[in-house]
């Protein structure tokens, strides 16, 4: 039956148009709009063979979907306990950041009890063997093959019958069933779709390595992220040994966990206690620095925010942020100028985090504000102080979640005082009759002896307390 044109669709976001354009009108991606074909008349699908009969939900065996540990605790934390049989995981990150090293080490530990097949499309088998020798990842049940063809990859799976398949990377694998070059939109979609079907049919855990674009997003069609069960981001500064793995999609666990790793010459090692990695260790306080406690999943992490305010003759002062949400920093600066009468119009303002951590937690707002105020006034904040709180446009301070857990971690690390929004602890009266701030620790707050907690209702109260 003849087919008629069904319009054009963006392979990235699904945006549709009646005629071809070079740039998507929704996601603004270039070269992703492709022609679709649709049947001239509607058809009724005929009955086909089923893979397994439908049964009452109570009779479905749930134990087959239980996660199995990888032997790397920090990776298991992000995955939600480990790899689920039949699950497909996409691990994305910049080239050379350590994705292959992490997966090779995890593969070697899993191969002690299960069969693992590692397909490399970017390197030769000899190059991967050299890395395995360096990190001690030689196991009899760890199989290695260098392939770039999907058909050959499936043949290896048929022969080895692995429990875990690792494909490094999905952009290097090509299929004869699709047009275009490997790494293109059509090829990546075809290869990923076949690998997902293969994983589900065999109950085989699969890890796909993906590239990222210059903007930091996962390369390839947006449907790639929808096809897989788990999406992990591997990030870190090339000039630092610290690496972080974040889950941005997880059908089997939380999506806000983070795993910390130390990348060194002999491999990659998980950091169980990451507290203190993102705080400068100095004896004397320095103007423009403030410590907060962010929450990554269930893990509280103290982090230091730094600010620098410098006079400038330029007509448009610079506003630069590193590791912080630029839009939230801009909002905090506007509140600082409007509510506290700070004069920042003729100054460049630079804000950054320590250790390469990226902070998007609203609890960081107050620490950014106090760091900038400290830098503008060239006056250091009190030593041993940790600050939490979301800042509203009216200058009010809003409580954040899990304050007690954050403060307990701060007290464990040796901090002696904390500034939090009013109502964060709910330990009774927070103010004296003259409306002065009072410490509330010791009224049921589970912190170390001598750890004082002060609550403030707005940014003016907060600034009064620390100056």
Secondary structure by P-SEA (a helix, b strand, c coil): ccccccbbbbccccccccccccccccccccccbbbbbbbcbbbbbcbbbbcccccccccccccccbbbbcccaaaaaaacccccccbbbbbbbcccccaaaaaaaaaaaaaccbbbbbbbccccaaaaaaaaaaaccccccbbbbbbccaaaaaaaaaaccccbbbbcccccccccccccccccaaaaaaaaaaaaaaaaaacbbbbbbbbbcccccccccccccccccbbbbbbbbccccbbbbbbcccccccccbbbbbbbcccbbbbbcccccccccccccccccbbbbbbbcccbbbbbbbbbbbbbbcccbbbbbbccccaaaaaaaaaaaaaccccccccbbbbbbbccccccccccaaaaaaaaaaaaaacccccccbbbbbbbccccbbbbbcaaaaaaaaaaaacccbbbbccccccccccccccccccccccccccccccbbbbbbccaaaaaaaac
